[in-house]
């Protein structure tokens, strides 16, 4: 496979992956915003009330918020990495496969052999 074909496919794969990740993050964001109140409220329409601090499942709230922050960070660094590589790198393939890059390390990407 010529390197130009590899360059085209890897760059487009990164862009499509970032697009799909952003799309699914948007779905997750809407779902998260609709579901998070259930961790702090109890009852149905007429009898709905806020939970007291001792009634809240803090472990579940912590896990949900941690997952939200990790997903948001991953989407952000993926977008920043794609924009940085595509706007400044002379060789996008080498930039995408550079292991010492902190973004590649954070996203668990490595050399493809």
N, C-alpha and C positions, 0 to 999 in steps of 0.2 A: 504494500500500500504506500503510495507516495506521501511524503510529509505534508503536502498541501491538502490532501484529502483528510489526513489526520487532524490538521489544524482547523479545517472547516468543521469537522464533526465534533471535535472537543469544545471549540468555542460555542457552537450552536447547542451542544449538550448542556453546557454551563448555563446558557441563557434560558433554555427551555426548563431546566431544573429550577432555576430561580423563579421563573414565571409560575410554574406549578406550585412551588413552595409558597409563594406569595398568595396565590389563589386559595390554597387550602388553609393558609394562616388567616385569611379573611373570613372563611367559613368558621374556623375555630374561634376567632375574635367575637363574631356575632353570637355563637353558641355560648361562649364563656360569659359574655355580658348578660345573656338571658338566664343563665343557670346560677351565677354567683349569688343572687339574692336568696336562693333556696337554702344557702348555708347560714343565713342570718335571720330568716323569717320562718314563722310557723303558723299553720292554720290555713284555712281557705278564705275566699273573698271577704266575707263579712267578719269573720273572727281572726283575720290575719294580724299578727303582732310581731314585733322585733324580739328576738331571743335575748335573754339576759347573758352577760359575758360567761357565766359558768355553764350555760346550756349549749354554747357554740362548740362544735367539734374543731378545735384549733389545729389539729394535725391535718385534717382534710383541707382547711382553709390554707394552711401553709403549703401543702403539696400542690394545690390548684394554682396558687399565686406563683410558686416556684416554676411550675411547668409553663405558665404564661410568660414569665420573664425569660426563661431559657429559649422558648420558641421565638419571641420577639427579637432577642439578641441574635439568634441564628439567621433569621430573615434579614436583619440589618447588616450583619457582617457578610452574608452572601451577596447582597446587593452592592455593598461598598467594594467588595473584592472584584466583582464583575466590572463595575464602573472603573475602578482603578486600573485593572489589567487592560481593559479594552481602550482606555483613553491614553495611557502612557507607555505601555510595553511595546517594544519593537517586535518581540517574539511572544505572542500570547501563550503558546504551548508551554514554553519554558517557564513563564510566569505562573501558569496554572499548576505546573508540576513541581515547583520549587518547594522542597520540604522545609527549609528554615523559615519560610514565611509564617508569621504568627497566625494568620488567618487559615492557611492550609492546615496548620497544626490544630487549631481550634475546631475546625470542621472535620478533622480526621481524614484528610486527603493525603495521599502520598504519591510516590513515583509509580507509574504504570509501566510495567516491563513486558 
